[in-house]
Each structure stands twice: as structure tokens, then as C-alpha cells.
Amino acid sequence: MCINFGNKPWERFVKISLIHPIAADMSHSVTQATFGKVYLVGAGPGDPGLLTLKAKGLLEHADVVIHDALVSPPILAMIGECSQVIDAGKRRGRHSMAQDEITQLLIDQAKVHAVVVRLKGGDPFVFGRGGEEMIGLLEAGIEVEVVPGITAGIAAPAYAGIPVTHRNYSSSVTFVTGHEAAGKYRPKVNWSALAHGSETIVIYMGVHNLLNIVSELTLAGLSSETPVALVRWGTRPEQEELIGTLETIVEQVEQQQFQAPAIAVIGRVVNLYEVLAPASPMHSPHWQSVQG
């Protein structure tokens, strides 16, 4: 049975209290403004077992859930049956909504609903534009809270048997986007600095720009024999890995028609793939049991 709590101050407090029954957030007092609250929720990389308990509770009780394209079906299945679901999915070349439109949608929904969930793949603050959305909401006078998620840059390599750091291989790691937006605060990633400053480089959204990235790193002096791993749909049943080097990886991608979305890992830690991949969580009965 669906219960409509409305958006009056006391109704809003009751609903938030149900989501956090042990320690209700007393900042949602009955004297506050009647606008609802927006939760920027990280859905993680895809495996529903990696979703946080707080995120799960919010999905079950939200009035409306506005989700991205990369949220996995098993996690979407956790959304309460009474919740309105809006697909605001953004994929390269296939944007269903502009970013400004999404932010305005969040504002509009918070004016009529008590609990609004903005569900994002991975972590909202790791190349997820969560910071932009939070600023827009605060400027509009909307209360907002971030609920972190496990980012694909750590989880996808882990499920492939690749630790991003290892005492004998790498004591530093850098996370960087390979798909830069126009009009950024600076023109491009300084790949030369990364080549010399980090033992492991983890690249989000880099498949479409891989040739340029490889060229930049090689020109900066990184050995052409440096190991490279691409992990597609990390932590999901359809996960795929492609292992090569800076010299071979672009040709491998073309030959095997390896597609985005994928995480790229560059560095000696990739050499652990052959040793650790058999112990991936994907081979456990628990992982197989929770997949949709």
C-alpha cells in the first residue's frame, strides 16, 4: 500500500523519520520551510551488494527517484513501488537531458515532494557532477545531502583482480577523466605531469579518447611496455577485461570492438591481473545470488 505523506513540514519529518528510524535527523523540524530534501545518492558501480544501507533505505522510501543511465537494473529494482521514477540518463552522444535541465528538475521536484533521490552511478562527487547539482540546489534554497557510493575507479579494477595500489608495485594512484567537457576551468588534462607523477593512473570515460591519451603518455616518456587494463561494466555480470600495453591497447580495442563504458588502469599493478583475477568477487556464490 502506498502512503502519500505530502510535503507539509510535519509530514516531511514523519517520512524522513521512517527512512532513519533509529536516529531521525532532527534538523527536519516542523518549523523548517516546506520544501522537500534532495539526496544525491551514489549507486555504486553496478553490483547491488555494494550499495550502502542508507542508499537502499532512501530508494525504498523516496517520493521520486531521478536516475542516470549507468545505474544497474538490480539497483533500480530496489526503488519503492510507490516512487515515481524519472530517467535522466546521460551517455556520450545520447544525452536525454541537459545538465541545467536536470538541476531544475530536482528543484521542481523538491517543491512538491518530501524526499527526492538523485541516483547516480558510482559516487556523486567523483566525475558525477554532484557538486554542480548541489550548488544549484543550495542556490535555490533546497536542502540537499550527499550519500557517497563506491566509485568504479576502485571497484571495477578490484573485481578484475587489480588493486590500484600495492606495496611492491605502486604507492600512488591518480583518478582522472578521459572525457573532458568544453569550457572547463583549464583546457585539458596534463598527461605529461601524470606520466611522471603517479605510479597508477585510473581513467574514467577514456575509451573514446584512448588513442590521444596513449600518445600523450608515450610522448611524456612513459614506456610503451607499460601495462594497461580496460574493465567494461565493472562489477556487473557482463564485466569484460582487456589487457595490453600502451603499445598494443589501441589496436586491441579496435580489433575486439571493445566499447564504453570502461575504466582504464595504467601501471605495473595491472601485472597482478593474472594472479588475482581468479579470486574476484564475481566468482563467489554470494555475488551470483544477488544479481538481477
N, C-alpha and C positions, 0 to 999 in steps of 0.2 A: 504494500500500500504506500502511495506517495503522499507525503505531508508537505504542504506549502506553508513555510514559515513566514513568508513575506519579508519585508525589509525595514520594518519599524525597528527602532533601537532595541526594544526588549526582545523582539522576535529574532533579531540578528544575534543577540547574546545567547539565546537558547540554542540556536543552531551551532554556533561556534563551540558552545559548551559540550554538545554532543560529539563533536569531532575530537575534542580534547577533554574527555570525561574525568580524567584524574586531576588535571590541573588546568582548568579553564583560564584562558588569557583574560585577566580582569581588566585589561586596557579596553576591552569592548564593553564599557559600561553603558547603562541606559541613558546616560547624558550625552553620549557622543553623537556626531552627525549621523544622519540616516543613510548615508552611502554605504554600500557593501564593501567588502575587502577582497583584494585580488591577491592570489597566491601564485607566484612564479615557481612552478614545480618542475624539478628535474626528473625525467622519466628513466634516466639511465640509458645504456646503450642498446637495450632490447630484451635481454633475459629478464623475465618478470621476477625472478628470485633476487635480483639486485635492486629492486625498487624499495625505497625506505618505508618504514611503517607509517611515518607521518604522511608521506605522499599517498599511500594506499588509503588511509583514512579520509583524506581530502577528496580523493576521487570518488569514494563511496557516498559522500555526503554533499558534494558540490551541487549548486543550482545549475551551473553551466560550466562546461569544460571546453576550452578553445585549444586545440592541439595542433602540433606540427606534423609534417609528412613522415618524419622518421620515427615516430612513436610506434612500437611494435603492436600487432593485433592482440596478443595476450594481455598487455597492459591496458589497451583501450577497453578490453572486455571487463576490466575491474571497475569501470565507471558505473555509478549507480543507475538503476533502471529509471529513476525519476529525473535524472540530469539531462539537460539539453546539451547536445554535442555539436560543436562547430569545427569544421576542418578548415584551418587557416594555413594548410601545408605550403611550405616554400621549398622548392627544389631548383637546382640550377637550370635556368631557361624555362621553368614552368612555375612561375610564381602565381599562386591563386589570389593572394592579397599583397598589396604593398605594405611595407613596414609601418608607415604612418597610419594606414587604414586599420592595421591590427591593433595598434596602440589606442586609436579612437574607439575601436570595438570594445576593448577592455574597459575603457572609461564609461562607455554607454551601458555595458552590462552591469557594471558596479553600481550604477544609479538605479537599477531595477531589481538586482539580486543581492542576496546577503553574502554568498560565498561563490566567488568566481575563480576558477582554476585555469591558469595559462600553462598548459602542459607542453614541455619542451624535451626533445631528445637529449640525452646526456645531462649536462649541467647548465642551468640558465646563464651562468656567468662565464662560461668557457666557450667563446665563439658562438654564443647563443643569443646575443643581442638583448639579454635580460637587463643589462644595465641601462640600455636605451629605453626600454619599456618602463622600467622602474622610475626613471627621471620623468618621463611623460605622465605617468600616473600621479606622482607626487606633485607635479606642477598643476595638475587638475584637481588637487585636493582629495585624491583617492588613497586610502590606506593600502599598503602593499607589503608583502613579506616574501622573501625568497626561501625556497625549500631545496637545498642542494641535491644534486644527483650524481651518480658515478659517471665520470666522463669517459667517452670512448677512447681517448688517447691513452688511458691506463688500462681499461678493461679489455679492449679488443686485442692488444698485444698479449695481455695476460692469458686470455683464452686461446691464444695461438702458441703459448709456451715461451713468450718473450718478455722477460722482465725489463722495464725501461731503465733500471739501474741494477748494478751488480758489482760487488766489491772488487772483483777481478777483471771487470770489463768496462764499467762506466760509473763515475761518481757524480755525473751531471747530466741533466736532461732539459731540453728546451721544447716547449709546445708552441707551434706556430701554425697560422693558417696559410694554406696554399692557394686560396681563392680570395683575392683582395678586392674590396669594394672601391668603386670610383669615388673620388672626393674624400679619401681618408686623410688623417692628420699628417701623414707623410706618404711619399709616392709608392714605396714598395718595401718588402722585407729585405733586410740587409743579409743576404745569404752568405756573403763573404765573412761577416762577423760570426755568423752561426757556425760556419765550417771550422773556424779556429777556436770558438768559444764554448762548444758543447760536445760531449762525447756521444750523446744520443740526441737525435733530432726526431721529434714526433710531429708529423704534418697532418692537419685536418684538411679535408676537401682539396687534396692536391693532385688527384689523378688527371684532371683535365689540363693541369699546368705542369705535368711531370717533366716533360722534355726541357722546359725552361729552368725548372728547379735543379735538375741533374746537371745541366750545362753551367749554371751559376756556381753550384758547389764544386764542380770539377775545375772550373776556371779559378776558383778561390784556393785551390791546392789540395782538396780532398781527394784521396786516392781513388782511382777508378775501380779498385777492388773492394771498396767499402761495401759491406753487406747492406742490402735493402730488403725490407719485407712490406708487402701490402696486405692488409687484412680487410676484407669486404664483409659487410653486415656482421661485424664482430659481436659475439655472444649470442647470436641468433642461430636457429637450425640451419640456415642457408650460408653460414660463415664459410668463406673461402680464403686461402692464403696463396700468395705468390712470392717466392723467394728468389732473389737475384743479387746483383751488384749495381753500382752506379753505371757501370759499362753496359750491362745487359738488360736492365729492368724496363727501359722504354720499349725495346724490341719485343720483350716478353709480353708486355701489356698489349701491344698491337697484335701479336700472333695469337694470343689466347682471348683477345677481345675482353679483357678484364675491365669491368665497369665500376663507376662510382655507385654508392658511397663507400669509401675506403679510407682507412688510416694508413699512413706510411711511416715506417720506422727505419731510420738510417743510423747505422753504427754497429760496433762489434757485438752488442748484445744479441743481434739477430743470429749470431752463430750458435746461440743456445737453443734455437728452434728445434733442431733435430733431437736434442737430448730431452727437452722439457715438454714438447708438444704431446707426447703420449699421456702425460699427466694432466692435460687440460680438463677443466671442469665439465666440458662438453661430453666427456666420456663417462660421467658419473650417472648412476640411475636417477639421482635426485634431479639433475639438470633436465634429463629426458622427460621426467614425470611432470614438470611444471610448464613445459612448452605447450602452446596452443595448437 
